[in-house]
Amino acid sequence: MRRLLLSAVVVSGLMSAVAAAPARADTRYYAYNASDRITQALTKGVTLQVRRGLFGAVTVQRLFSTTQRGTAGFVRGGPGEALRVLPQGAEERDLYAIDPEGDGRGLSRALCPGADEVWLAMGRVRAPRPLTMQAVGRWSDGTFRHCVTLQYDWRGEWQTAPAGPAPRAD
């Protein structure tokens, strides 16, 4: 009986603490400028749509081109082989598959020409920190290869998704 009463008190206390804590799950938009020539040649700058969970964990959902019209979705996760081909010293461990729908196929081709599938390995995405992404591709023979390292400097945070260019009249 004493154990049951103690368990009820502990559960009640935990529920009160969770209810009192503010819900912090939200969507943010983090903008970055390319910080080296290779990154600038491929992407110029990007804005990431990120989802912050209740405990502060960040998941990248989408990438928007900062200078051109284009967006690509991400699917979290990927094969361990993609991490094994990263350059020595690379610390990025969060894998995101580039969704081939829409502009994702074009982004994949730009980052890893000839690859059938492409993943981006990222470190922890945090404002206002720089960001490094490692592009890894899988070719039709099943071989995984590191394609390119992308380096970005923090630019700022947006309240809403970046607007695309105005539509052209035909």
N, C-alpha and C positions, 0 to 999 in steps of 0.2 A: 504494500500500500504506500509505503514511504517512497519507494522508487517511482511509482506511478505519479504521485504528487510532484516529485522533483522533476520528472519528465514533462509534466504538464506546465510547470512554471518555466522551464527552459524553452519549450516550444512557444509558449505565450510571449516570452521576452523576445525571442527571435522574430516572431511575426510582428510585434510592435516596432522593432527596429527597422524591418523591411518596409513596413507601411509608412514610417516616419521619413525614410530616406526619399529624396525627390527622384522621380523617374528621369533618367538622363539619356534614354535612347533617342537619338535624333540623327538627321542627315545633315552633313556639312559639305562644303565645296572648298577644297584646298588648291590654290593655284601655285604653280612652279614655273620658273624660267630655266631654260637650258643653261648649264654652267660650263660646258666645254664644246669644242668644235664638232665632235662626232654627234653629240646629242642635238646640237643646234641644226645640223644637216638633216637629221631624221625627224625631229618633232618640234623644234623651236621652243615651245612651251606647252604645258598641259595643265588641265584642271581635273582633279580627281573628286568624284562623288564618293564620299565615305559615310558609312553607317557606324555610329558609335553605339555600342551596347550599353546595357544598364550598369556594367562595372567598368566602363571606359575602354573596352576592347574595340578596335577599329577594324572594319572590313571594307575593302575597296570594292565598289560596285560598278563604277563606270569611269571612263576616261574621255575627256573632251579636249579637242585640239584648241589651243589658245589662239592661234593665228589663222587657222583655216577651218573650213566647215568639216566636221567629222567627229564621230563619237564611236566608242567601242565598249561593249559590256564585258564584264569579267565573271568567271565562275571560280569560286575559291577551291583550291586543292589541285593536286596533280601528282604525277608519279615521282617516286624517290630518285629515279635515274636523272631527272631534270636537275636536282640539287647536286648530284655527284659530278656533273660536268662544269660546275661553276669554277671560275678562276680561283687559284690558291689565294686565300685570305678573304674571299668574299663572305660576308656575314649575313646576307639576305637569305631568309628561310621561309617566308610566307609566299606560297605559290598561287598564282592566279592564271587560269586558262583564258586566253583571249577568245571570246565568242565570235565565231566566223560570220555571224549574221551582220548585215548592214556594213558599216565601215571597218568592222573587225578584221575581215579578210585582207583589206588593204593595209591595215596596220601590221598584221602578221607578215605580209609579203615585204613590207618596208624593213622590218626588223630582222627577219630571217628568210631571205629570198630562197625559194625552193623547198622550204619546210612544209610538211603536211599539217602539223599542229605547232602552236607556239604558246609558251608560258612566260610570264613575268615573275621573277623572284624579287620580292621587296623586303626591306627591313620594316621595322615598326614605323608606321606612318603617324607623325605627330607634328602639330603646329608648335612653333615656327621653326622647324628643323629642316635641313637639306634632305634630299631623298635620292637614293640610288636604286636603280632597277637593273636587273640582269635579264636579258632576253635569251631564252633557250628554245631550240626547235627540235622536233622529231621528224626525220626524213622517212621516205617510203620504205627504206630497208630496215627501219627500226632503230637507227642510230640517233642518239641524242648529241647535240652540239651546242656549245655556248655561242651565241651570235654577236651580242654587243652589250656593253655596259653603258647605261644612260645615267647621267649626273644632273641633278636639278637643285637650284637654289630656291628657297622659300620666297614667294611673292606676296601672298595674302590669303585671306579667307573671304568667301562670298556667302551671301545669305541665300541666294537662289542659283540655279544652274545658269551657266553663261549663255547669253543669247547668240544665236547663229547669225550669219549675215542676212541682210534683207533679201527676200526672194526677188529674182530678176523677172522682168516682164518679157514674155516671148515676142 
